[in-house]
Amino acid sequence: MIPGLNRGLIPGALRHLLAYEPVLPTTDALAPYLRQIDRSRMYSNQGPLVKGLQHRLQTLLGIGEGTTVATNSGTGALVAAILAHAGSADPARPYAICPAHTFVATALAAAQCGYRPWLADVCEDSWTLDPDRLADHPMLHQVGLVVPVCAYGRPLDVARWARFQAATGIPVVIDAASAVEALVDGTMTCHPQIPIALSFHATKVLGCGEGGCVVLPDPALLARVTQTTNFGFMGSRDCQSVSFNGKMSEYHAAVALAELDGWAAKRADFARIARTYHSALQQAGVAMDALVLHPQIASNYVLYRCAGGAMAEHLRLALADAAVEARFWYGGGLHRHSYLIDAPCDDLPVSERLSATLLGLPMGAAMTAGDVARVVAVLVAVLVGAPASDHLAQPVWDRAAPIPASVPA
């Protein structure tokens, strides 16, 4: 516990800072799109707003028409991409290799398609699976799917995975839930034979509450994705394939379109906050190589890589005493979840280390310099040893407002 920061020792209650506080379009920003829904009276089933969103996404990503399918969630995008590209699990190849260091939706999507997740370790440099290492995996003959992940939105080399897929015959689907910026900025590119699944969850840098998208510049394969998200229908009311209801509604498309209208300003806000973190920690004399920011990761994350797990947990608890939520975004790794505790896995030393030491600091488009100063004050107190009270900006007091719960994902 850090003296002077314990909420029980100071008057009132500090305004609670969440690990991520979403800011999505206002009612006024949504109104023009909602009026379009009123006029069209289409609420789902590839309505005009969903089609408009897909067109704008394709323009934003710099890819051709007919290369995106909007979905009801990021997990829905991943399930659709797996079913369309790899199909349901084959008893002869029941395993889906997933990185142990990722959000649990990666493994759950594979499991929903009938695969048994096999948890593999990640590379120290990329924080995701390494295709060259997997090419020699002893269970490869029983693997029917590989799901690399853009950890925290980090770009990965899609072409390397295309070569792995061609050499092994094992379908690859990329979980790029947080990596829309990597695609937009050109640090990651698409491949016509590798589906990429994006998430538009409220915690993502481009959000609509719940939603997602499959990006795939292959019209035939993308048509199968569309069919997979619509009960297997293709030109008739006949279910022709394994499928589910994964369509995005017009209402979520309205939020996504309004989000795109203000997206440049939102990204600028994230960049401002990242610069503030960098400057404040630099001035405080904290080791800068431990701070991980955009463009290394998606701009909706700020990560601090601690020297060890004990230090990371100590820092998390110290921040909690200052009414600041910090988070291990991927928990302890997939192998620590109750549902996956018995999943087959390789040795996971890198995943274990990353999961225990990568602490997510508060981020959000509405954060202020004072908010960042509060976070940095605790980091300095824990990591450098200076009294936190010497670094705290004037706190924001709000005795009446309850402390909100953070979003779970």
Disulfide bonds with the S-S distance in Angstrom:
none
